[in-house]
Amino acid sequence: MNIILLGAPGAGKGTQASKISDAYNLPHISTGDIFRENIKNQTPIGLLAKSYTDKGQLVPDEVTCKIVEERLSREDCKNGYMLDGFPRTIAQAEALDKIANIDLVINIDVDFSLLLDRLCGRRVCKDCGESYHVSRLNGETKCARCGGELYQRKDDNPETVQSRLDVYKAQTAPLIDYYTKKGIIFNVVGNTTPEDVFQKVAEKLDAMK
Ligand code: AP5
C-alpha cells in the first residue's frame, strides 16, 4: 500500500508514521528527515535546504521532487511506502501522480491552537527520529525506543513555527481538496492521544487490506 500522511506542522504525522511503519512494515519516508540528514552531513542539498528550513519555508519543488523520485525507486519501496511531509504543494502532488499510485491519504486534522505548544515542546531522538513532548518526558533525556539522545529541532521556536503554519495554510492545505476530489482521503481528528489517533488509522488500514 502507498500512503501519504498529510497535516499541519505538529499534527502528529511523524508520531503516527512511526506507529504505522512498525505495525504494517512500511518504509517511512519523511522529506523533513531527509533534509535534516543532509544538513547534518553538510551536503550541497543540505546547504541549500538549510536556508529554507531555518526560516520555515519550503525547499523548492524541483529539488524536493527529485529527492523523492530517487527514494521511491529503491528496492524497499517495491511493496509499498508511507510518505510523511510530501507532497506539500499542488506542483509536488502533480509530480507524484506521474511516478506513483497512491492508495490512501491520511489527513490528520488538529486545532491550530494546539500546534505551537506541541512543536515548541517537542523533543526528537537524534538516532531514530522518534518524537516526544516535554510534558510527558518527566525529565527523561534519552529515547524510550532506542536509548538515543533527545534534542530540540532548530525550527521548533515560536517565530519559525508561525512561519511554518502560514506556509501550511497557503501552500499545503489546498491538497486536502485535491485528494478529496480523487476520493482517496481519510480524515482523522488528531486532537486526541497518539494511541487514539493510531487506533482509528489502523481500523481504516485493516479495512483496506
Ligand atoms: P518536517 O520535518 O516535515 O516538519 P513539519 O511538516 O513541520 O512537521 P513536523 O515534523 O514538525 O510535525 P509532525 O506532524 O510530524 O508532528 P510530530 O508527530 O513530530 O519539515 C521540516 C521542514 O523541511 C519544512 O519546514 C520545510 O522547510 C522542509 N520540507 C519538508 N518537506 C518538504 C516538502 N515536501 N517540500 C518542501 N520543503 C519541505 O508531533 C509534534 C509534537 O506533538 C511532538 O511533541 C509529539 O509528541 C506531539 N504529538 C503528536 N501527536 C500527538 C497527539 N495526538 N496528542 C498530543 N501530542 C501529540
Residues whose N, C-alpha, C, O or C-beta is under 5 A from the ligand:
A	BS01	AP5	A8 P9 G10 A11 G12 K13 G14 T15 Q16 T31 G32 D33 F35 Y52 T53 G56 Q57 L58 V59 T64 D84 G85 F86 P87 R88 R118 L119 G121 R122 R123 S131 Y132 H133 G190 N191 T192 T193 P194 V197
